[in-house]
Amino acid sequence: MADLTALAVRASQSISISELHGAVCGLAAGSARSLDGDEEERDLLQALIELLGSDALTDAESVDEFMRASLDALLADDLSFAPLLPDDDAPIAARVQGIAEWCGAFAAGYGAQPVAADEQSEELLRDFIAISGAETDDEDDEAAEAALSELEQYAKVGALLLTTGGAMADDAD
């Protein structure tokens, strides 16, 4: 995860790593086609630029490298994917802000793609949008940690479901 964080920092210095990662993952999950070719990756890069604006991103090489690493993690067979969020040793408020940014950017990226969402996908996206408004009162108590852990797991599983759902729809064509 440290390598992905370093790539994210190089790819954008004006938005958070969580927001950038969420946008890339949402665009990929919302893509109605497979992401295994250069043309698909160029289309995804163009969609990322349209979504975030060129001012939010650094050079094309850094963005492309981050995007490829993010896609590899999202599409990994071992399901080791996880949203790119602040470290566990960061204050809880920063971690809550990270999951909120990630979920909001994921929903925006997914919604920017021309894929027809089914009922389950729409429910997950509504939940992601609700999570994007999450806040905390800066307390580092066990209840806040448990709630945050649940949100992180929900985001992970939801992203994987939306991604594989898109892949299954593509395979059916």
Phi, psi and omega in degrees: 000331180297321179296318179295322177297314179298319178296320180295319180297321178289329185283332179205134177244007181247349175233162183288158177298326180294316180295316179298313181295318178299318180296314180298313181294320178295317177298317180295316181294325181278353180288129182277003181233166179291159183244046184250013180231162181298321180295319178296321179292323176296319177298319179294319177298317179297319178296322178296317178297318179295323182287313186264338185090144183294334179292337181280346185246153178272223182285154184300323182296316179294318180295316180298318179297316178296317182298315180298316180295321178295317179294319178301317180292316182296322185263007182299137180294335184276002178057031180278000180306143173211143174302144179276107187231165175303151181300157179299338180273358175287155177303148183302324180299319178292323179290321176295318178298321179298313180292324178296314179296317181299311182295319178296316179291323177299311180299319179295317179295315179298316181291340180281349181264149183275055180251140177280121182271136175276181184299317180296317179298317179297320178295316178299318180294321176299319178295318178299319179295320177297318179296328181297345176262009183296142177220167176218163180261024177071010178278133178261054181263171184296324180296318178294320177298316180295317179296318179295318178300319177296318178296319179296316178295319179297318179297318179298307183295318179299316179297318179294319178297316180293326179288312181289330175298318177294321180292322179292322178295324179293319181294332182287339182288000000 
